[in-house]
Each structure stands twice: as C-alpha cells, then as structure tokens.
C-alpha cells in the first residue's frame, strides 16, 4: 500500500512540476508624472496566463534601487486578476519623494537622469499549487524633467509628455 501511495505522490509531483505557469516580463519603466513632493514612475508588466480561467493576483511588491540603495518600495495588494488565455498588461506606479532624489544629487547632476534597478515580485494564486511569486527586475536610466517642464518654459509650448519624450531623446 505504501508503494502505491509513493507512486501516486511521485506522479502528481511530476505533473505539477511540468505544468505550465504564468510568465511575466517587465517591458518598460517610464517617468509618468511629477508633483510638488514627488516623481511617479510607472513600470509596465506584461503577464501571459496559459490557463483558460482567470487567476487572481495576490499582490505586487516592488523595490526601486539607485546606486545599490533602495529609494522606494511598497506593495500593491489585490491588484486584480489575469484573464484566461490572454496577456494582461499591468501598470505599477512607483512614487519617489523629492527628498530621496536630493540624496542622489551626484548621479542626477552628471546627466540629469536616475540610474535604477527595479525589482518586482508578482504573487499569484495558482489552483492546487498555492501562491507563487514571479520575480522580475530591470536596470536602466530614467531622464528627469527640467525646470522648464515645471513652469511650461522653453517657448516650445510642448506638453509634459512631449517635453519628457524630447528629454529622453
């Protein structure tokens, strides 16, 4: 009887190990908005659900690092679910207070951008398996808005998005 139980356990473990799992990719990190007290970055995450039914997302956790130092972190509880047999695009807002940016003055002063590493954890609830976390990370640089972006200067009459787009070029 114990031998039969072990065979059944091994069979189930093998099937679960070979089961398709959702895949995620961090596609973009962009400057999105600025206010008097902070800059908001948006990370775009593309998640592919191989199952025919939707899967709930338990939470998204994030840590934004610059020069190996965490400058923003947080979690987004219960952000929704992944649609069955589809690619779901998630938008993860990361708010960075200006007082943190001031501490990065050396990096920003050189080229008016932030060299960053964004680490995301996408925790989903898979039936029979339970919660799994899909780790994602991306390194890059984000151009910051200039003073003229705040006050609409520069004479070009560009919108904030156009000004940021030109700054990135």
C-alpha contacts under 8 A as a table, 3 or more apart, distances in Angstrom:
res1	aa1	res2	aa2	distance
1	X	4	X	5.20
1	X	5	X	6.32
2	X	5	X	5.02
2	X	6	X	6.18
3	X	6	X	5.12
3	X	7	X	6.26
4	X	7	X	5.12
4	X	8	X	6.24
5	X	8	X	5.14
5	X	9	X	6.11
6	X	9	X	5.00
6	X	10	X	6.08
7	X	10	X	5.14
7	X	11	X	6.09
8	X	11	X	5.05
8	X	12	X	6.23
9	X	12	X	5.28
9	X	13	X	6.11
10	X	13	X	5.05
10	X	14	X	6.05
11	X	14	X	5.21
11	X	15	X	6.26
12	X	15	X	5.12
12	X	16	X	6.14
13	X	16	X	5.20
13	X	17	X	6.08
14	X	17	X	5.11
14	X	18	X	6.24
15	X	18	X	5.24
15	X	19	X	6.09
16	X	19	X	5.06
16	X	129	X	7.72
20	X	50	X	6.71
21	X	49	X	7.49
21	X	50	X	6.82
22	X	47	X	6.85
22	X	48	X	5.52
22	X	49	X	4.81
22	X	50	X	6.06
23	X	47	X	5.67
23	X	48	X	5.27
23	X	49	X	7.01
23	X	134	X	7.61
24	X	45	X	6.77
24	X	46	X	5.58
24	X	47	X	4.20
24	X	48	X	6.27
24	X	134	X	7.09
24	X	136	X	7.54
25	X	45	X	5.67
25	X	46	X	5.24
25	X	47	X	6.46
25	X	136	X	6.88
26	X	43	X	7.16
26	X	44	X	6.03
26	X	45	X	4.53
26	X	46	X	6.43
26	X	136	X	6.49
26	X	137	X	7.00
26	X	138	X	6.94
27	X	43	X	7.63
27	X	44	X	5.58
27	X	45	X	5.70
27	X	46	X	6.63
28	X	43	X	5.71
28	X	44	X	5.14
28	X	45	X	7.39
29	X	41	X	6.79
29	X	42	X	5.64
29	X	43	X	4.35
29	X	44	X	6.32
29	X	142	X	7.83
30	X	41	X	5.56
30	X	42	X	5.46
30	X	43	X	6.59
30	X	142	X	6.69
31	X	39	X	7.59
31	X	40	X	6.42
31	X	41	X	4.56
31	X	42	X	6.46
31	X	142	X	6.73
31	X	143	X	7.49
31	X	144	X	7.37
31	X	164	X	7.81
32	X	39	X	7.80
32	X	40	X	5.68
32	X	41	X	5.19
32	X	42	X	6.00
33	X	39	X	5.98
33	X	40	X	5.11
33	X	41	X	6.98
34	X	37	X	7.90
34	X	38	X	5.91
34	X	39	X	4.38
34	X	40	X	5.97
35	X	38	X	5.43
35	X	39	X	6.40
37	X	97	X	5.89
37	X	98	X	5.82
38	X	95	X	6.49
38	X	96	X	5.43
38	X	97	X	4.09
38	X	98	X	5.02
39	X	95	X	5.86
39	X	96	X	5.23
39	X	97	X	6.33
39	X	98	X	6.93
40	X	93	X	6.48
40	X	94	X	5.55
40	X	95	X	4.40
40	X	96	X	6.13
41	X	93	X	5.77
41	X	94	X	5.03
41	X	95	X	6.32
41	X	96	X	7.72
42	X	91	X	6.26
42	X	92	X	5.44
42	X	93	X	4.51
42	X	94	X	6.01
43	X	91	X	5.78
43	X	92	X	4.96
43	X	93	X	6.42
43	X	94	X	7.52
44	X	89	X	6.84
44	X	90	X	5.75
44	X	91	X	4.83
44	X	92	X	6.35
45	X	89	X	5.68
45	X	90	X	4.99
45	X	91	X	6.44
45	X	92	X	7.60
46	X	87	X	6.50
46	X	88	X	5.81
46	X	89	X	4.64
46	X	90	X	6.36
47	X	82	X	7.52
47	X	87	X	5.44
47	X	88	X	5.18
47	X	89	X	6.38
47	X	90	X	7.71
48	X	82	X	7.95
48	X	85	X	7.46
48	X	86	X	6.01
48	X	87	X	4.39
48	X	88	X	6.43
49	X	54	X	7.80
49	X	55	X	7.82
49	X	82	X	6.42
49	X	83	X	6.84
49	X	84	X	5.93
49	X	85	X	5.40
49	X	86	X	5.74
49	X	87	X	6.35
49	X	88	X	7.81
50	X	84	X	7.01
50	X	85	X	5.19
50	X	86	X	7.38
51	X	54	X	7.31
51	X	84	X	5.47
51	X	85	X	5.46
52	X	84	X	4.44
52	X	85	X	5.17
53	X	83	X	6.78
53	X	84	X	4.28
53	X	85	X	7.28
54	X	81	X	6.33
54	X	82	X	5.27
54	X	83	X	4.51
54	X	84	X	4.49
55	X	81	X	5.40
55	X	82	X	5.12
55	X	83	X	6.87
55	X	84	X	7.36
55	X	124	X	7.02
55	X	125	X	6.52
55	X	126	X	6.74
56	X	78	X	7.90
56	X	80	X	6.22
56	X	81	X	4.13
56	X	82	X	6.31
56	X	124	X	6.02
56	X	125	X	5.85
57	X	60	X	7.75
57	X	78	X	6.03
57	X	79	X	6.25
57	X	80	X	5.71
57	X	81	X	5.03
57	X	82	X	6.98
57	X	122	X	7.42
57	X	123	X	6.07
57	X	124	X	4.42
57	X	125	X	6.43
58	X	77	X	6.35
58	X	78	X	4.98
58	X	79	X	7.18
58	X	80	X	7.92
58	X	122	X	7.98
58	X	123	X	5.45
58	X	124	X	5.28
58	X	125	X	6.54
58	X	131	X	7.94
59	X	75	X	6.68
59	X	76	X	5.50
59	X	77	X	4.41
59	X	78	X	5.19
59	X	79	X	6.35
59	X	122	X	6.37
59	X	123	X	5.38
59	X	124	X	7.25
60	X	75	X	5.51
60	X	76	X	5.09
60	X	77	X	6.58
60	X	78	X	7.99
60	X	79	X	7.42
60	X	120	X	6.95
60	X	121	X	5.68
60	X	122	X	4.77
60	X	123	X	6.19
61	X	73	X	7.58
61	X	74	X	5.81
61	X	75	X	4.18
61	X	76	X	6.33
61	X	120	X	5.63
61	X	121	X	5.06
61	X	122	X	6.68
62	X	73	X	5.38
62	X	74	X	5.58
62	X	75	X	6.25
62	X	118	X	7.10
62	X	119	X	5.60
62	X	120	X	4.42
62	X	121	X	6.37
63	X	70	X	6.47
63	X	71	X	7.62
63	X	72	X	5.79
63	X	73	X	4.21
63	X	74	X	6.76
63	X	118	X	5.89
63	X	119	X	5.22
63	X	120	X	6.60
64	X	70	X	5.72
64	X	71	X	5.75
64	X	72	X	5.11
64	X	73	X	6.13
64	X	94	X	7.89
64	X	116	X	6.80
64	X	117	X	5.90
64	X	118	X	4.56
64	X	119	X	6.41
65	X	68	X	5.77
65	X	69	X	5.12
65	X	70	X	4.22
65	X	71	X	5.47
65	X	72	X	7.13
65	X	116	X	5.50
65	X	117	X	5.05
65	X	118	X	6.23
66	X	69	X	5.32
66	X	70	X	6.49
66	X	71	X	6.69
66	X	114	X	7.12
66	X	115	X	5.88
66	X	116	X	4.62
66	X	117	X	6.34
67	X	115	X	7.33
67	X	116	X	7.32
70	X	73	X	7.21
71	X	96	X	7.05
71	X	100	X	6.40
72	X	94	X	7.21
72	X	95	X	7.02
72	X	96	X	5.88
73	X	94	X	7.70
76	X	79	X	6.35
82	X	86	X	7.71
82	X	87	X	7.77
82	X	88	X	5.93
83	X	86	X	5.68
83	X	87	X	7.37
83	X	88	X	6.64
96	X	100	X	6.97
96	X	101	X	7.52
97	X	100	X	5.61
97	X	101	X	6.84
98	X	101	X	4.86
98	X	102	X	6.24
99	X	102	X	5.13
99	X	103	X	6.71
100	X	103	X	5.26
100	X	104	X	6.81
101	X	104	X	5.05
101	X	105	X	6.63
102	X	105	X	5.12
104	X	107	X	5.68
104	X	108	X	6.24
105	X	108	X	5.03
105	X	109	X	5.61
106	X	109	X	5.17
106	X	110	X	6.48
107	X	110	X	5.64
107	X	111	X	7.24
107	X	112	X	7.65
107	X	113	X	7.29
107	X	114	X	6.65
107	X	115	X	7.50
108	X	111	X	5.88
108	X	112	X	4.53
108	X	113	X	5.11
108	X	114	X	5.85
109	X	112	X	5.50
109	X	113	X	7.94
110	X	113	X	7.99
112	X	143	X	6.17
112	X	144	X	5.98
113	X	141	X	6.22
113	X	142	X	5.23
113	X	143	X	4.18
113	X	144	X	5.35
114	X	141	X	5.30
114	X	142	X	5.19
114	X	143	X	6.57
114	X	144	X	7.39
115	X	139	X	7.58
115	X	140	X	5.80
115	X	141	X	4.29
115	X	142	X	6.64
116	X	139	X	5.60
116	X	140	X	5.51
116	X	141	X	5.74
116	X	142	X	7.55
117	X	137	X	6.89
117	X	138	X	5.58
117	X	139	X	4.26
117	X	140	X	6.57
118	X	137	X	5.38
118	X	138	X	5.36
118	X	139	X	6.43
119	X	135	X	7.46
119	X	136	X	5.82
119	X	137	X	4.33
119	X	138	X	6.78
120	X	135	X	5.97
120	X	136	X	5.02
120	X	137	X	6.02
121	X	133	X	5.90
121	X	134	X	5.65
121	X	135	X	4.68
121	X	136	X	6.20
122	X	133	X	5.29
122	X	134	X	5.04
122	X	135	X	6.50
122	X	136	X	7.86
123	X	131	X	6.43
123	X	132	X	5.54
123	X	133	X	4.13
123	X	134	X	6.33
124	X	131	X	5.48
124	X	132	X	5.60
124	X	133	X	6.37
125	X	129	X	7.85
125	X	130	X	5.33
125	X	131	X	4.32
125	X	132	X	6.48
126	X	129	X	5.48
126	X	130	X	5.07
126	X	131	X	6.03
126	X	132	X	7.19
127	X	130	X	5.98
129	X	132	X	7.96
142	X	168	X	7.90
143	X	164	X	7.68
143	X	167	X	6.65
143	X	168	X	5.86
144	X	164	X	7.69
144	X	167	X	7.86
145	X	149	X	5.88
145	X	150	X	7.64
145	X	163	X	7.71
145	X	164	X	6.24
145	X	167	X	7.36
146	X	149	X	5.24
146	X	150	X	7.05
147	X	150	X	5.27
147	X	151	X	6.69
148	X	151	X	5.23
148	X	152	X	5.53
148	X	153	X	4.47
148	X	154	X	5.93
149	X	152	X	5.26
149	X	153	X	6.57
149	X	160	X	6.42
149	X	163	X	6.67
150	X	153	X	7.83
152	X	155	X	7.87
152	X	157	X	6.98
152	X	158	X	7.73
153	X	156	X	7.59
153	X	157	X	7.55
154	X	157	X	7.33
158	X	161	X	7.86
158	X	162	X	5.61
158	X	163	X	5.81
159	X	162	X	5.19
159	X	163	X	6.12
160	X	163	X	5.10
160	X	164	X	6.12
161	X	164	X	5.15
161	X	165	X	6.03
162	X	165	X	4.92
162	X	166	X	6.11
163	X	166	X	5.15
163	X	167	X	6.10
164	X	167	X	4.94
164	X	168	X	6.18
165	X	168	X	5.18
165	X	169	X	6.56
166	X	169	X	5.18
